[in-house]
Amino acid sequence: MTLHRRAFNKLLAGGIGLAAAPTFSVVSYGQGQPTKVQLTLPWLPIGSYAAFIVARDLGYWKDRGLDVEVSRGFGSADASKKVGLGQFNYGDASFSVMIQTVAQGMDLVGLGLHMQVSPLAVFTLKKSGIQNPKDLEGKTIGATPTTGDFHLFPAFAKATGIDPTKVNFRFLDANVRAQSLIEGRVDALTGYYSTDAAPIWTGGGETNIMLYQKYGVKMYDTGVIALRSQIEKFPDVTKALVEGAMEGLKFTYLKPAETLDLHIKAVKEFQGSDRSRETLKHQIAINTALGIHPGPKKNGLGWFLPEEVKASVDVAKAYLQLQKDVNPDAIYTNKYLGTVRMTEEEWANTEKSVKSYILWS
């Protein structure tokens, strides 16, 4: 399944808004009416972000007094910038990108994670014979130059002993990434496990996946963000937004089949295609696998561990050319987390259901 941006220009089913340049900057209140809130995803409404569609369509936000408009995104950098400029009340974005945006002077705060494990990866086809990171030397790797997987490849190279001068990159548009690998136009592809694996699998590619995380490049990834001023001015709205999102995330963990049906019903672009359904199924399962982590197991869904926040900032400082220093303690809060939890049995069953998707243990 290849998702083109133009194909999503009218994804209005279930209220997915796609305004390219929203102008709202404050929460809108109505007498006796739900509080209106605008949230941007980091990308298209694929299976990785099913929790937000679940939270909206099953009433988890409505029950907490919110009317949340969920809009597609154009990358984490764009989402972070728009939230930082007040064009959206809340967003979902990669934590490493949020760190970059903070270093650019925007006072953003992480509110709750739904990808505790970094999905950054290098993909190769099994038939290529490339099985280990050192095998990439002398090969051509496809990449999109604006994405985190490319910018953090030097960290992966350092961790695995790759000589970066022996690797050739070919820059690819996002819409042809998976197909370029499948058709052999590149030997490997840097990308996101959460986004790229499923289109490669459903396109017929038997794949080797080398996760940066497995080789020691450990960073938090996607989660809910907002401006500090938004959080301080509207703490009750923030609490409701975060808790509703985490309840939606819990539903995706415990009821993946129902999540898949709901997601397809909400997003017309995915209807009527077996390949689309299979791709979404994989993406939902991968997102669940990326949430299997000690932080949320012990403390509740979305939870940040201070030492892992610091590790994420350290990697960003080393490889992302931050414009100014970033204080790890200032860029996240667990204040609105901890109320949405899973039992030990639920965690055990969830982990068992996605065991084949856990590639870093």
Number of C-alpha atoms within 10 A of each C-alpha: 20 15 16 12 13 7 9 18 13 14 19 14 13 17 16 21 21 19 12 11 9 14 12 13 16 16 15 12 12 8 6 7 10 17 18 17 23 22 25 31 26 23 20 21 23 22 26 25 25 25 25 28 26 26 25 22 18 15 16 21 27 18 14 17 18 21 19 24 19 23 24 23 25 14 18 25 20 18 28 33 20 21 26 25 15 19 19 28 25 29 28 30 27 25 30 25 23 29 27 23 21 24 19 15 12 18 19 25 23 27 27 28 28 27 25 30 23 25 26 29 26 27 27 28 23 13 11 12 11 18 17 12 16 14 11 22 16 14 15 17 24 27 25 19 15 13 18 20 22 23 17 21 21 17 22 25 19 14 14 16 11 18 14 15 8 12 14 16 18 14 16 17 12 18 12 13 23 26 18 18 21 21 12 12 14 23 23 27 28 27 27 19 23 25 21 22 24 24 24 24 18 17 17 11 20 14 18 20 22 22 24 26 19 15 16 14 21 20 25 25 22 28 24 24 31 25 21 18 13 20 19 10 12 13 14 14 20 21 17 19 26 24 24 26 29 28 21 26 28 23 18 27 27 17 12 19 13 12 24 22 14 17 28 20 14 21 20 15 17 20 15 10 11 12 17 20 20 16 24 26 21 23 25 26 23 25 29 27 25 24 22 22 15 13 17 24 17 14 18 19 28 30 25 23 18 15 11 16 21 17 17 21 24 15 16 22 19 12 13 19 11 17 13 12 13 20 14 17 11 13 20 22 16 16 11 19 22 17 12 20 19 19 11 11 9 14 18 12 14 22 18 13 16 19 13 11 17 15 14 13 5
